[in-house]
Amino acid sequence: MAIPHEPAFPQAEFERRVTAAQRSLADRGLDAILLFGPHNVFYLSGMDSENLFDFQCLIVGREGTPTLVILDFEEARAAHSLGYGTPVSYHAFDDPVTVVAEQLRARGIERGRLGLEQRAPFTLTPALLTRFRDALPGAAFEDPFGIVEDLRLVKSAAEVAYQRRAAALTDAAVEAAYGVLRPGIRDAEVAAVIMDTFYRGGSDTVCWGPIVASGFLSGSAHSSFNGRRIQAGETVFLEITGEVKKYTAPLMRTAILGQPTPEIARVADAGARAVQTILDTARAGVPAADVARAAGKVVEPILEGIVFHHNFGYPVGIGYPGTWIETLGFFIRIDNPRPLKPGMVFHLPMSFRKFGEFGANQSHTIRISEDGPGEALTKTEARLHVLGGA
């Protein structure tokens, strides 16, 4: 019986991406790039597995079809998901680096200039680099960052369609969480409602979260639920994403059980206005630094005594554990002069914390439009959600 084949995109979409990457690597004077991380491998080939610990390598030369070197235990996953490329497997007691070297020799580029992916998660370790140098003593190795990453920055219509579906799941989970928040509920129960909404709604396995941080925990970055009971008057921070075909649309929302203090209200209002400022100013052709400066003017008055990371946006799209942040070298920050392009997608983490007291955090996932302001893919209102009194 044939193994079902269900890649995330048609073969033509992968061929388009690979052709663009091949042009770029040739422009850089490289004979091939070797990709190890799941994000770039998925983007160019469709290979999708929850196995993030065994060696895999996608070889992309200047021309021809990519070769995917995988553990033989992963052959069925390749048959299910591979949209473009030729799989070559190694066995449990084989050296996979030797298998890659053999594939390069078959292409006649074992002494060429090779780009070895090394900045993304699950990629090149110092020990692995040493093994490649030993296996390919005549080759020159370089960092190929940007060849695939710059392509991934601009999402295709098909990618954005998955992100819209993920955004709808994210919004539904936020509303479900609001619906159960009350004094005395355990934070883990809120997390359970979020995950139930995701999976009953059709989400894939989510790559990270959910974050449910209440009271003093909401004032400490990267805290989450631990079984504590939420109290009246506390802020409750939610940071979540649904996921469809590996594509994400994350969101930050903050609720409060009762009326906010003037300080909380002021900080939350500044965050909401900063999100709207970015939506209004994040237009194609505008430097990312200009957008960050515009939002920075909104939040600067409330920062005394408040902790903020000064990152007004990071790219999101493909999500693998344990983050939905895409490692693409492009942030909406004052030190990034590069212009925004249509099709870029960002999460806008307006995250303001007073350590040990509260967090007031709002965001949207937005797409840069062909013309006009940014488009919010997530739709729930980016404002402090007051429960138990208007």
KEVOBA-602820 format. One record per residue (C-alpha): y, z, x. Coordinates in steps of 0.1 Angstrom, whole numbers, plus 2048, in hexadecimal, padded with zeros to 3 digits. Example, Ala and Ser with C-alpha at 12.3 -4.5 7.8 and 13.67 -1.06 7.14 Angstrom:
2
7D384E87B;7F5847889;
END
This chain:
390
800800800;8227F780D;83A813817;858813800;877805811;899813806;8B4810820;8D781D817;8E67FB81B;8DB7D681A;8D17C783B;8F07B283B;9067D183D;8F37DE85B;8F47BC86C;91A7BB867;91E7DD878;9077D5895;9197B489B;93A7C689C;92C7E08B4;91D7C48CA;93F7B48CD;94F7D58D7;9357DE8F1;9387BB900;95E7C0902;9577E0915;9417CE92E;9217E1923;8FF7D1921;8F27E9907;8FA80A8F6;8E08258F1;8E683B8D2;8D485C8CC;8E786E8B1;8DD86A88D;8FF860881;903841896;8DE838894;8E083A86E;90182686D;8F3808881;8CE808876;8CA81D857;8B0834867;8B2855855;89D87385C;8A1899859;89189B87C;8AE8A3893;89A8B18B0;8838968BC;89187A8D2;89C85A8C1;8B083D8D1;8BF81E8C2;8C48038DC;8DF7EA8D4;8E47CD8EC;8FE7B28ED;8EA79C8D6;8CA79E8C2;8BB7B98AC;8BD7DD8B5;89E7F08C0;8978138B3;8828298C8;8738468B4;85685F8B4;8388508A3;83986C88A;85A85D87D;84B83A876;84A83F851;86E84A850;87882B862;86481684A;87682782D;89982683A;89E80C856;8B57F184A;8B87DE86B;8A67E088C;8847E089B;87280289E;85E80B8BE;84C82C8BE;8408438D9;82585D8D6;8278838D9;81C8838FE;831864909;85286691A;86B856902;88484F91E;86983992F;86482790E;88A82090C;88A814930;86D7FC928;8817ED90B;89F7E8922;8897D793C;87C7C0921;8A07B691A;8A77B193F;8C37CB93F;8B27E8951;8CC7E596D;8EA7DF955;9077F394A;8FA80A92E;90E81F916;8FC84090F;9098528F0;9138768FA;92E8858E5;91E8888C3;9068A48B9;8E189F8C2;8E98868DE;8E9886904;8E18A6916;8E58AA93C;8BF8AB93F;8BB88B92B;8D5879940;8C288395F;8A2874951;8B4854949;8C285196C;89F85797A;88F83D963;8AB823968;8B782798C;8C880598C;8DD80A96D;900816969;90782F94D;927833939;93484591B;93682B8FF;94A8408E7;95F82C8CF;94880E8CC;93781B8AD;94F8378A5;96D82089F;95880B887;94D82A874;972835870;977819856;95F81D839;9527FE826;9547FC801;92F8057FF;934824814;95182F7FF;93C82A7E0;9248447ED;94185B7F5;94F8587D2;92D8637C4;92C8807DC;94F8897D2;94588B7AD;9298A37B7;9418B87CB;95A8BA7AF;93E8C3796;9328DF7AD;9558ED7B0;9598EF78B;9378FF787;94191A7A1;96192178F;94D92576F;93894277C;952955792;959978785;95C99A794;93A9A879E;9289877A3;9169837C4;9249687DA;90095A7DF;8FE9557B9;91D93F7BB;90D92B7D8;8ED9277C3;9019187A6;9129007BE;8F18F47CC;8E18F27AA;8FD8DB79F;8F98C57BE;8D48C07BB;8D18BE795;8EE8A4798;8DB88F7B1;8E88997D3;8D58937F3;8CE8B1809;8F18BD813;8F98BD838;90C8DE838;9168FB821;91D905807;93891D814;93F9397FB;95695380C;96696F7F7;98098A7FF;984992823;96997882C;98095D81E;999966839;98095F855;97893B85D;954930859;94994F846;93294A828;91E95C80E;90A97A818;90198B7F7;92299E7F2;92F9A37CF;9519937C9;96C9AB7BE;98A9A77A7;9A999B7B9;99698A7D5;99A9667E0;97A9527DF;9789347F7;9619177F0;95A8FB809;93F8E37FE;9338BF7FC;91B8AB7E8;9088907FC;8FD86D7F2;8E985780A;8F686D826;91B86981B;930887814;951890803;9598B480C;9718CB7FA;9838EC7FF;98D9007E1;9999247DC;9979397BD;9A595C7B7;99797679F;9B8982790;9DD97B798;9E59727BC;9FD9877D1;A1E9757DA;A1096F7FD;9F095F7F1;A0394A7D8;A1C93E7F2;A0193580B;9EC9237F1;A099107E4;A12904807;9EF8F880C;9EF8E57EB;A108D57F3;A038CB816;9E58BA806;9FC8A67EF;A1389E80C;9F688F81F;9EB87B801;A0F86D7FD;A14865822;9F185A82E;9F683582B;9E781883E;9FB81285E;A0B835860;A02848880;9EC86687A;A0587B88D;A21873874;A0B87E857;A0289F869;A278A5870;A308A084C;A168B9840;A1F8D085D;A428D484F;A348E082E;A1E8FB83D;A3390785A;A47920845;A2793383B;A1593585C;A22956869;A0596E868;9EE95185B;9D3940870;9D291986D;9C0900883;9DC8E5881;9C28CA879;9CF8B885A;9B18A1856;990897865;97A87985E;95C87E846;94086683C;91D86A84A;91188E849;8F489D85C;8ED8C2862;9018D686B;9238C6864;9338AC84E;94F8A6868;94B884878;94F88489E;9648658A0;9818708B5;99C86C89A;9AE889889;9CE88C875;9E08A188F;A0189F8A0;9F08948C0;9E18758B1;9F88568B1;9DE83E8A4;9E682D883;9D2833863;9BE815857;9B280C834;99081A82D;992839843;986858831;99287B83A;98D89F82F;9AE8B282E;9A68D6837;9C48EA82E;9B590B839;9CB92A83B;9BD94C843;9CA96F846;9AF98085A;99D99C848;9B1996828;9B0973817;9AC94E81B;9BF933807;9AF91280E;9B38F17FC;9A98CD804;9A08AA7F8;98A88F806;9A1870807;99E84B80E;9BA83881F;9C381C806;9CA7F780E;9ED7FE802;9FE81C7F3;9F78417F8;9D5851800;9BB8537E4;9AA8747DD;98586E7D8;9818927CD;9938997AC;9948BF7A6;9B78CD7A9;9C08D87CD;9D18F97C2;9C891D7C1;9B19227A3;9BB942791;9A095377D;9A5971766;9CA96B75E;9E294D761;
END
